[in-house]
Amino acid sequence: MKTQNETLTESGNRYKILLESINGIVWEADRKSMVFDFVSQNSLSILGYTPEEWIGTKNFCLDHVFADDRETVSEYYYNGVGSEKYELEFRMVHKDGSLVWLHNTTSVLKGADGSERLSGIMLDITKSKLMSDVERLEKQVLEMNAEPNAELDRILHFFTSGIERLFPAMKCSVLRITNGKAFNWASPSLPEGYVNAINNLSIGINRGSCGTAAFLNKLVIVSDIEHDERWVDFKDLALGYGLRACWSQPIVNSKGAVVATFAMYYATEKTPNEMELSIIDRSASLMGVIIENRRYATTINEMNMMVSQGQELANFGTWQWDMVSERLLWSDELCRIYGLDSNNFSPSYESYLARIHPDDRERVRATIEQAVAEKKEIAFEERIVRPNGEVRNIQSWLRVVEDDKGNMMKLVGACLDVTRAKESDKKMREIAWQQSHVVRAPLARILGLVQLLQDGVKRNEVEDFDLYNSIVQSANELDAIIRRISETTYDDQTGGAPSDTL
């Protein structure tokens, strides 16, 4: 039969085993002094400190709370909150320098003598907390990336700064890889001298973490810069700025080419844990998408600018009518041709028809409806009336776009302002008329007068006769030249030749 002491000992052992099985740090402390007299063994796996380091040490917990959370923790656990049970989330610094998010549930135990003790359990919520914060940061980055005028440098700086806030002991860096060299893209908190020294770094084997990662296109983890061969040529530089660990992940585009590297530096020798590896891979993937997206956006903007400039120079506008959504889009140049402000004009088929010259409206409507019915491409001329009453001549094209089943999806078209060409044509006609009538008429009269003089000259006055004959010949040659110019003008502009002759 067991003695009372044996029974108590067994009960105590079972209680201790139960406490150690809880997936958290179970603790007890005197409320007044906040000196811990019990801490479970999980303190070693969660925070890197043994129970012996906690127990009996005044202010151990507060001294290891992350600085930004220390005031809040002091208010709750040292000054008291007037409650017998309360919860709080805060960060403590792991022995290796990393941060651990804890959810601490505390109960107040009152003794018969009026003394108070605190008993609690700290649960490690780092993973869920960090993932929540990372998702929030990613959302902010994606929203920034969606802004039309957001600069890539600013986006990367915001992203890396956000990651540094999640891992305060970490310093991030993004290097752009171009033509086998690395250039600084975003390094929010790295020393400026170090950033300048590694700028324009050639990539290759044993070219630091980033140069090697870019060259091999794989993650490079250097936990101890001082004794790693990949840093042999740069360790003095890094150590001089207090950098002792560096992990670098290549950032690749959709074709698998390395376009940048994402690096994490630490001031202590450090190997990444599972969470940090996950953040590295996740962040590098998102940066790859953003970098490629911004480059595509830049290319598209440049192309659109060139198209816009080309349209403006050529007085050439385009439009698109989505038959499914019934949305009609006009280019800025097309609005300009019509004398409209693209910021205040909502295009529609009806508003388009209303701007066609009344004499052309029904013909144009019938032409478009026929093209749509027959699903064919057409070209036609039309006149439009600007809001100020000015009439412009337009050469238009229209094409029907179908899906793979032959269903009509949209209409696309283009309009060329040919008003100047029409005006030039009119001027050419006026020139031709002047050549035919204004210039040739006096010439005809001169020929007539010369012939009369020639008829009055006696045939034996050979010298005078030959002179008049030469004048007539020269006049006929000049008339032939003018006629050919007139005929060419009419042929080019009207397809015919003038019928009048001298």
ABEGO torsion letter per residue (X at the ends): XBBAAAAAAAAAAAAAAAAAABBBBBBBBBAAAGBBABBBAAAAAAAGBBAAAABGBBGAAAAABBAAAAAAAAAAAAAEAGBABBBBBBBBBBAAGBBBBBBBBBBBBBBAAGBBBBBBBBBBAAAAAAAAAAAAAAAAAAAAAABAABBAAAAAAAAAAAAAAABAABBBBBBBBBGGBBBBABBAABBAAAAAAABGBBBEBGAEAAAAAAAAGBBBBBABAAABAAAAAAAAAAAAAGBABBBBBBBBBAAGBBABBBBBBBABBBBBBAAAAAAAAAAAAAAAAAAAAAAAAAAAAAAAAAAAAAAAAAGBBBBBBBAAAGBBBBBAAAAAAAGBBAAABBBBAAAAAAABBAAAAAAAAAAAAAAAAAGBBBBBBBBBBBAAGBBBBBBBBBBBBBBAAGBBABBBBBBBBAAAAAAAAAAAAAAAAAAAAAAAAAAAAAAAAAAAAAAABBAABAAAAAAAAAAAAAAAAAAAAAAAAAAAAAAAAAGBBBABBX
